[in-house]
Amino acid sequence: MRILLAEDTHDVGEAIAARLQRLGHAVDWERDGTLADELLQVQSYDLAVLDVMMPGLDGFEILRRLRARGARLPVLILTARSQVEDRVSALDLGADDYLVKPFDVRELEARVRALLRRPLGSATNLTRCGDLVVDRTAMLVTLAGQPLALTRREFALLEVLAARPGRIVTKDDLIDQLFGIDDTPSANAIEQYVARLRRKLEGGSVHIRTLRNLGYRLEAE
C-alpha cells in the first residue's frame, strides 16, 4: 500500500518510514505541511499519517483541505497534545484515528493495519484466496498450509492482488502501490516481480493471470 507520512521531526519520521517500509508499504515522507498537501492533490494514497505541528500547513489544516476536496482517504493524526479538545477537533475535521506521542510502534502498526483494511471491507488482518492466506500482522503468507518465502516487495504485490481477488489490477496501479516518489519503477520491474510470484505459487490453487493491455488478476481454481 502507498502511504503519505507528514512529520517534520527527523528521528520520528525516519523511524516511522523505516517501520512502514519494512512492512512492505511504499512511503512518501514529507517534512513540510504545504508540500504534503500538494502531494495529496496530485498523488493517490491508501493512507495519510499527519503530524499536527508542522512547518507550512499544520496537520489539522491539511486534513481540513483534504476533506473539503471530498477525499475519503483514511487519515491517522499524530499529536503530542493529549487534551480531549484536540482529539475531538481531529475527529470532527474528519480524521479516522489519532495517536498521542510518544507511542509504541506496535500500536502505530496496528492502527495502520486497521485503517488500510477498512476500505477493503475486511474485519481482520487475514486475506484468503483459495488455499492462499496472507497474514498482514505476522507478515506471513502460506500456500496450502506451507509458508512462502517472499521478499518485502513480493509480499506487498501479493497483498495488493489478494485484497482484490478476481479483479484486474493495472501495472500503473501496482507501481503506485509498491513504489514511492523517490523510487524509479518501471513496468518491467512489475513483470519481474509477477514472474517470481508465479513461480512461488506453483502447486497451489491460485495463480496470477495476465490480461494483455489491462493488468493482472489473482484467481483461485
C-alpha positions in Angstrom: 0.0 0.0 0.0 1.1 3.6 -0.6 1.3 5.9 2.5 1.9 9.6 2.8 3.8 10.5 6.0 3.9 14.2 7.1 6.2 14.5 10.0 8.9 17.2 10.5 10.8 15.7 13.5 13.6 13.8 11.7 14.1 10.9 14.1 10.4 10.2 14.5 9.7 10.5 10.7 12.7 8.3 9.9 11.6 5.6 12.4 8.0 5.6 11.2 9.0 5.5 7.5 11.5 2.7 8.0 9.0 0.6 10.0 6.2 1.0 7.4 8.6 0.2 4.6 9.7 -3.0 6.4 6.0 -3.9 6.4 6.0 -3.7 2.6 4.4 -0.2 2.2 5.6 2.5 -0.2 6.1 5.6 1.9 6.4 9.2 0.8 7.8 11.2 3.7 7.3 15.0 3.7 8.6 17.3 6.4 6.7 20.4 5.3 2.9 20.6 5.5 2.4 22.7 2.4 4.3 20.1 0.3 2.4 17.3 1.9 -0.9 19.0 0.9 0.4 19.4 -2.7 1.2 15.7 -2.9 -2.2 14.8 -1.7 -3.7 16.8 -4.6 -1.7 15.0 -7.3 -0.9 11.5 -6.0 -3.2 8.7 -4.9 -2.6 7.2 -1.5 -4.1 4.5 0.6 -3.4 6.3 3.9 -2.1 9.6 5.2 -0.3 9.8 8.6 -0.3 13.5 9.6 1.6 15.2 12.4 -0.2 18.1 13.9 2.7 20.5 14.4 4.3 21.1 11.0 6.0 24.0 9.2 3.8 25.4 6.5 0.4 23.9 6.9 -0.3 22.0 10.2 -1.8 18.6 10.2 -5.3 19.9 11.0 -5.3 22.3 8.1 -4.0 19.6 5.7 -6.9 17.4 6.9 -9.4 20.2 6.6 -8.4 20.8 3.0 -8.3 17.1 2.2 -11.9 16.7 3.3 -13.0 19.9 1.7 -11.9 18.4 -1.6 -14.1 15.4 -0.9 -11.3 13.0 -0.5 -12.2 9.9 1.6 -8.6 8.8 2.2 -8.1 7.3 5.7 -6.2 9.7 7.9 -4.2 8.9 11.1 -3.3 12.0 13.1 -0.2 12.1 15.2 -0.1 14.6 18.1 1.8 15.5 21.2 -1.3 17.1 22.5 -3.2 14.8 24.9 -6.1 17.2 25.6 -9.6 15.9 24.8 -10.4 19.1 22.9 -7.5 18.4 20.4 -8.6 14.8 19.8 -12.2 15.9 19.4 -11.1 18.6 16.9 -9.2 16.0 14.9 -12.1 13.6 14.7 -14.6 16.4 13.9 -12.4 17.6 11.0 -12.6 14.1 9.5 -9.7 12.1 11.0 -10.2 8.4 11.1 -7.9 7.8 14.1 -5.3 9.6 16.2 -2.3 8.6 18.2 -0.7 10.6 21.0 3.1 10.9 21.2 5.1 9.2 22.5 3.6 5.9 21.2 4.7 2.3 20.9 5.5 1.5 17.3 3.4 -1.7 17.6 0.3 0.4 18.3 1.1 2.5 15.3 1.4 -0.6 13.1 -1.9 -2.0 14.5 -3.7 1.3 13.7 -2.3 1.5 10.3 -3.4 -2.1 9.5 -6.9 -1.3 10.8 -7.2 1.8 8.6 -5.8 0.1 5.5 -8.2 -2.8 5.7 -11.3 -0.6 6.2 -11.7 0.5 2.5 -11.4 -3.2 1.6 -14.3 -4.2 3.8 -12.2 -6.6 5.8 -12.6 -7.0 9.5 -9.4 -8.9 10.1 -5.8 -8.8 9.0 -6.1 -12.2 7.2 -6.9 -12.3 3.5 -7.8 -15.7 1.9 -8.0 -16.7 -1.7 -8.3 -20.4 -2.4 -5.6 -22.1 -0.4 -3.6 -18.9 -0.1 -3.6 -17.0 3.2 -2.0 -13.5 3.7 -1.4 -12.5 7.3 -0.6 -8.8 7.4 0.0 -8.8 11.1 2.7 -11.6 11.0 3.9 -10.6 7.5 3.4 -14.2 6.6 2.0 -15.9 3.5 1.0 -19.6 3.5 0.0 -21.7 0.5 -1.8 -25.0 1.2 -0.7 -24.5 4.8 3.0 -24.1 3.9 4.8 -20.8 4.4 6.1 -19.0 1.4 9.5 -17.2 1.4 8.8 -13.8 -0.1 10.8 -10.5 -0.3 9.2 -7.4 1.1 8.1 -6.2 -2.3 6.8 -9.6 -3.4 4.7 -9.7 -0.2 3.4 -6.2 -1.0 2.5 -7.2 -4.5 0.7 -10.3 -3.4 -1.1 -8.4 -0.7 -2.5 -5.9 -3.3 -3.7 -8.7 -5.6 -5.1 -10.9 -2.8 -7.1 -8.0 -1.5 -8.8 -7.8 -4.9 -9.4 -11.4 -5.9 -10.9 -11.7 -9.3 -10.4 -8.0 -10.1 -8.0 -6.6 -12.6 -5.1 -4.5 -11.2 -3.2 -2.5 -13.7 0.5 -2.1 -13.9 0.2 1.6 -13.2 -1.8 0.8 -10.0 0.8 -1.6 -8.9 3.6 0.9 -9.5 1.7 3.4 -7.4 1.1 0.9 -4.6 4.6 -0.5 -4.5 6.9 2.4 -5.1 7.4 5.8 -3.5 8.3 9.1 -5.3 12.0 8.6 -4.7 12.0 5.2 -6.5 12.4 4.8 -10.2 10.0 2.0 -11.0 9.1 0.6 -14.4 6.6 -1.8 -16.0 9.4 -4.3 -16.5 10.1 -4.3 -12.7 6.4 -5.2 -12.1 6.7 -8.0 -14.7 9.7 -9.4 -12.9 8.0 -9.4 -9.5 4.9 -11.1 -11.0 7.1 -13.8 -12.7 8.8 -14.5 -9.3 5.5 -14.7 -7.5 4.1 -17.1 -10.2 6.9 -19.5 -9.6 6.4 -19.4 -5.8 2.6 -20.0 -6.2 3.1 -23.1 -8.3 1.4 -26.2 -6.9 -1.3 -24.2 -5.1 -4.9 -23.4 -6.1 -4.3 -19.8 -7.0 -2.5 -18.2 -9.9 -1.8 -14.8 -11.3 -3.4 -14.3 -14.7 -2.1 -11.7 -17.2 -4.7 -9.8 -19.2 -3.0 -8.2 -22.1 -3.0 -4.4 -22.1 -5.1 -4.5 -18.9 -3.1 -5.8 -16.0 -3.2 -8.8 -13.6 -5.8 -10.7 -11.7 -5.4 -13.3 -8.9 -7.6 -16.2 -9.5 -8.5 -19.4 -7.5 -9.3 -22.7 -9.1 
